[in-house]
Amino acid sequence: MSVEVSLPVTTKAASSKYRSANDPSFQVHKRFLLADTPGHGKLRYHALENVVKPQNLRGIIFMVDAADLSTSAGGDSHEGLRQAADYLYDLLLLLQARSTKSNSSKAPKELPVLVAANKLDLFTALPAPLVQKALEAEMTSVRTSRSKGLLDSGIDMNEMDVGEEKDWLGDGTAAKFAFSQLDEVNVPITVLGGNVVGSDGPDVAKWWDWIGSNL
């Protein structure tokens, strides 16, 4: 589903930084098309198709439930964290492939990703820095698990070709995965908290600011 959206009056698009509010084009640069894609496991290919064949894609918002990303006292990952990390891993792999599979020496166009940590109004929600930490740790586990699958199949990690290397996300020499590793393929990742609903109303100002900075 796609809808046309306008930035709030308090949020300015980066492309309108030097435009006067009286400029006829000012409002045009505040409008954008927002495409909502399914998050259910059986329907995610629809979302990933939009990444493979983007049409004027300016950024991606990946929303997670910050109240559903905790780990148990024994260190075991919550199901919500595992699912979010696995989905985000696949998404970032596709974005990384824009660079690794390109025949051009020119770096791909920057495509920023916002991890929107929702439900921060709830007591059980993790703050944005801990959301990032939890996702990076779980995605490290995903990467390790997938690479182990390659090793179990008899493939030498040092002799992998591009096709076999497709499941390795980020820096191949780093033991732990970090969002910053995608900077070198022009995929800057930002984690910001907020809440769509709440007893005191929505708090999404940081998300709007991120959107405005990429228009």
Residue, then its C-alpha position, 0 to 999 in steps of 0.5 A: m500500500s502506498v500513500e502520499v504524505s506531507l512533512p509536518v509544518t515543523t519539519k523541513a526537507a533537506s532539499s528546501k533548506y535554502r528555500s523561502a516558505n513563500d517559494p511555490s516549490f516549498q510545499v512540493h519538496k515536503r511531499f513524498l510517497l510512503a510505501d508500507t510493506p508486509g512484515h509477515g514472514k510469508l509475505r516479506y518477499h513483497a517488501l524485498e522486491n521493492v528493494v531489488k527494483p527500487q523506484n526513486l527510493r530515498g530511504i527505508i524505515f524498518m520498524v521494530d517493537a522495542a518492547d519485544l526485543s529483550t533476552s532472557a536471564g540466561g541470555d537466550s534471545h526472545e522470539g521477537l528479537r530473533q525474527a526482527a534480526d533475521y528480517l533486517y539481516d536479509l534486507l541489509l544483505l540485499l542493500q549490500a549486494r548493490s555494491t558487491k555485485s556491481n560491475s561499476s567501480k562507482a559506489p552505489k547511491e546512498l540509501p539510508v535506513l532508519v530502524a524505528a524503535n516503536k513503543l518507547d512509551l512502554f515500561t518494558a521497551l528498550p531505549a534506542p541504544l540498547v535496541q541497536k546493541a540487541l539487534e547487532a548482537e543477534m545479527t552476529s549470531v545470524r551471520t555465524s549460523r549462516s556461515k556455519g551452514l556453509l562450512d558444514s556443507g564443505i565450503d572453505m570460507n577462504e575460497m568462497d566466490v561471490g555467490e557463496e559469500k552472499d549470506w555474509l553481511g558486513d566486514g568479513t574480518a570482523a568477529k562481531f557485526a555492527f551497523s557501521q560496517l554498512d557505511e562502506v557500501n553507502v547504507p548508513i543505518t540510524v536507530l531512533g526511538g518513538n511511539v506511534v500511540g501512547s497515553d500522552g499521544p504519539d511521539v514521532a518527531k525524531w522519525w519525521d526529522w530523519i525523513g526530512s533530512n533525506l528528502 
